[in-house]
């Protein structure tokens, strides 16, 4: 089955830029979405179609996709951004999630 | 307000059947696919399958095909996830999530339903 690879963890200091990567061959041809999940809460969509932000998502969240790697960037990271982040693509009619990245802000 | 409201937590025994629900409101039910996503304790998100409520077409992840059934009732704008015989390994949080277009983003999520299967 198709897989997306994310680093298990990323650490960043408050106010700095956090970068979370997602790699997989399908990313060359498919749009990536990114989800944020805080403990005890459902995931929320923060980026779709590689670079677009849904209404209500702060501008500090941005996305890119080049080659076989999609990237979620959080500029001026805040303590409230500490969460798990998941990338996702469509493989034909099947959704595939990355393994998730725990972002620690300290 | 577009929202998905899921049924409450369940505690079941191995071998029992179960159906959990996801009620949609605030939009035309037949205009959005409903997906189901599993999250085992302390683990990541796993896509299980989805349904198009307009015609009840569904497709599943190979990992879940044959073990669960997804259905929808347009008359009450509700989607379901059904197990005929639960296993302990089905213990997890289950989320429904909707998408406006085929292969589009999962932009609306339910609050989740915790299913515990234990003898």
HADDOCK unambig.tbl for C-alpha pairs under 7 A between the chains (distance, minus, plus):
assign (segid A and resid 33 and name CA) (segid B and resid 105 and name CA) 6.55 0.50 0.50
assign (segid A and resid 42 and name CA) (segid B and resid 109 and name CA) 6.82 0.50 0.50
assign (segid A and resid 42 and name CA) (segid B and resid 111 and name CA) 5.70 0.50 0.50
assign (segid A and resid 42 and name CA) (segid B and resid 112 and name CA) 6.59 0.50 0.50
assign (segid A and resid 45 and name CA) (segid B and resid 107 and name CA) 5.65 0.50 0.50
assign (segid A and resid 48 and name CA) (segid B and resid 105 and name CA) 6.12 0.50 0.50
assign (segid A and resid 90 and name CA) (segid B and resid 103 and name CA) 6.00 0.50 0.50
assign (segid A and resid 93 and name CA) (segid B and resid 103 and name CA) 6.81 0.50 0.50
assign (segid A and resid 94 and name CA) (segid B and resid 61 and name CA) 6.33 0.50 0.50
assign (segid A and resid 95 and name CA) (segid B and resid 47 and name CA) 6.00 0.50 0.50
assign (segid A and resid 96 and name CA) (segid B and resid 47 and name CA) 6.54 0.50 0.50
assign (segid A and resid 97 and name CA) (segid B and resid 45 and name CA) 6.42 0.50 0.50
assign (segid A and resid 97 and name CA) (segid B and resid 46 and name CA) 6.51 0.50 0.50
assign (segid A and resid 99 and name CA) (segid B and resid 44 and name CA) 5.81 0.50 0.50
assign (segid A and resid 100 and name CA) (segid B and resid 44 and name CA) 6.17 0.50 0.50
